Amino acid sequence: MSRLFTIGYEGATPSALADALSSAEIDLLVDVRAVANSRRPGFSKRALSAGVEERGIGYLHLRALGTPAEGRAAARAGRHAEMKAIFSETLKTVAAREDVAELVKLLKAGKKMCLLCFEREPEHCHRMMVAERVEAEAGGVEIAHLHALPASFERP
């Protein structure tokens, strides 16, 4: 059985995120944010990809699997059911279906992957919906969630 991991960087530092990925022996970090920018240092696409690549972990941004602006607004407002309804429509697009097929292909090729988005808790994030779609299409997939230590827990 294959495992597909997810992680959120809310409250974490880039090094804590990279530590969690390394500890789980992740091969490929798959960024499923529509916009791979962040106000938090180290989590924008270029810095994030460089940081994980230093640890021998690949980086792939699949923009079509990101939540559209109205879904992100609903998530920020705590309207998780609304975000899920909006994102379920996104998953029906040709681009999103192609990206899910790419994830299934990579998983079947033996890649140990982790889906990344912002929200710490997977049940409040669209990445769980992506993982469930991959699970449904690939069959024999276990979804597991990684957690990076909050910044306040890191040692100096």
C-alpha positions in Angstrom: 0.0 0.0 0.0 1.3 3.5 -0.9 1.2 6.4 1.5 0.4 9.9 0.5 1.3 12.5 3.1 0.0 16.0 3.7 1.4 19.0 5.7 0.4 22.5 6.5 2.9 25.2 7.3 0.7 27.4 9.5 2.7 28.3 12.6 5.8 26.5 11.5 9.2 27.7 10.4 10.8 26.6 7.1 13.4 24.5 9.0 10.7 22.7 11.0 8.8 21.9 7.8 11.9 20.6 6.2 12.7 18.5 9.3 9.3 16.9 9.2 9.6 16.1 5.5 13.1 14.6 6.0 12.0 12.6 9.0 9.3 11.0 6.9 11.8 10.4 4.1 9.7 12.4 1.6 11.0 12.4 -2.0 8.7 15.1 -3.4 6.9 18.1 -1.8 3.9 18.9 -3.9 2.7 22.5 -3.4 -1.1 22.6 -4.0 -1.5 26.4 -3.4 -3.1 28.3 -6.2 -0.6 31.1 -5.5 2.7 29.9 -4.2 3.5 33.1 -2.4 3.5 33.7 1.3 3.9 36.7 3.6 5.8 34.3 5.9 9.6 34.2 5.1 10.7 31.0 3.5 7.4 29.8 2.3 7.2 31.4 -1.2 7.8 29.1 -4.1 11.5 30.0 -4.8 12.6 29.9 -1.1 10.6 26.9 -0.3 11.8 24.9 -3.2 15.4 25.8 -2.5 15.0 24.9 1.2 13.7 21.5 0.6 16.0 20.8 -2.3 18.9 21.4 0.1 17.6 18.3 2.0 17.4 16.2 -1.2 13.6 16.7 -1.5 12.1 17.6 -4.9 9.5 20.3 -5.3 6.5 20.5 -7.6 3.9 23.3 -7.8 0.5 22.1 -9.1 -1.4 25.4 -9.4 -4.5 23.8 -10.8 -5.0 22.0 -7.5 -5.1 25.3 -5.6 -8.1 26.9 -4.0 -9.5 29.8 -6.0 -9.6 33.2 -4.4 -13.2 32.9 -3.2 -12.4 29.5 -1.6 -9.4 31.0 0.2 -11.5 33.8 1.5 -14.1 31.3 2.8 -11.3 29.3 4.5 -9.8 32.5 6.2 -13.3 33.3 7.5 -13.7 29.8 8.9 -16.4 28.9 6.4 -14.9 25.4 5.7 -18.0 23.9 4.2 -18.2 26.8 1.7 -14.5 26.4 0.8 -15.0 22.7 0.2 -18.0 23.3 -2.1 -16.0 25.8 -4.1 -13.0 23.6 -4.3 -15.1 20.5 -5.3 -16.0 22.5 -8.5 -12.3 23.2 -9.1 -11.5 19.5 -8.9 -13.9 19.0 -11.9 -11.8 21.2 -14.2 -9.6 19.6 -16.9 -6.4 21.1 -15.4 -7.2 19.7 -12.0 -8.0 16.3 -13.3 -4.7 16.3 -15.2 -2.8 17.2 -12.1 -4.5 14.5 -10.1 -3.6 12.0 -12.8 0.0 13.2 -12.5 0.0 12.6 -8.8 -1.4 9.1 -9.3 1.3 8.4 -11.8 4.0 9.6 -9.5 2.6 7.6 -6.6 2.4 4.5 -8.6 6.0 5.1 -9.7 7.0 4.9 -6.1 7.5 8.5 -5.2 7.0 9.3 -1.5 5.0 12.5 -1.8 3.7 15.1 0.6 1.0 17.7 -0.4 1.6 21.1 1.1 -0.8 24.0 1.8 -1.1 26.6 4.6 -3.7 25.3 7.1 -2.2 23.2 9.9 -5.2 21.0 10.3 -5.9 18.9 7.2 -9.7 18.7 7.8 -9.8 22.5 7.3 -7.7 22.4 4.1 -8.4 21.6 0.5 -5.3 19.4 0.4 -7.3 16.7 2.2 -9.8 16.8 -0.7 -6.9 16.4 -3.2 -5.5 13.5 -1.2 -8.9 11.8 -1.1 -9.2 12.2 -4.9 -5.8 10.7 -5.4 -6.7 7.9 -3.0 -9.9 7.2 -4.9 -8.2 7.1 -8.3 -5.1 5.2 -7.4 -6.6 2.7 -5.0 -4.5 1.1 -2.2 -3.4 4.5 -0.8 -3.2 5.4 2.8 -3.3 9.2 3.6 -1.1 10.3 6.5 -0.6 13.8 7.9 2.7 15.3 9.0 3.0 18.2 11.4 5.9 20.7 11.6 6.6 21.9 15.1 5.2 25.4 15.8 7.8 28.1 15.6 7.4 28.7 19.4 8.5 25.1 20.1 11.8 25.2 18.1 15.1 25.3 19.9 17.2 28.4 19.4 
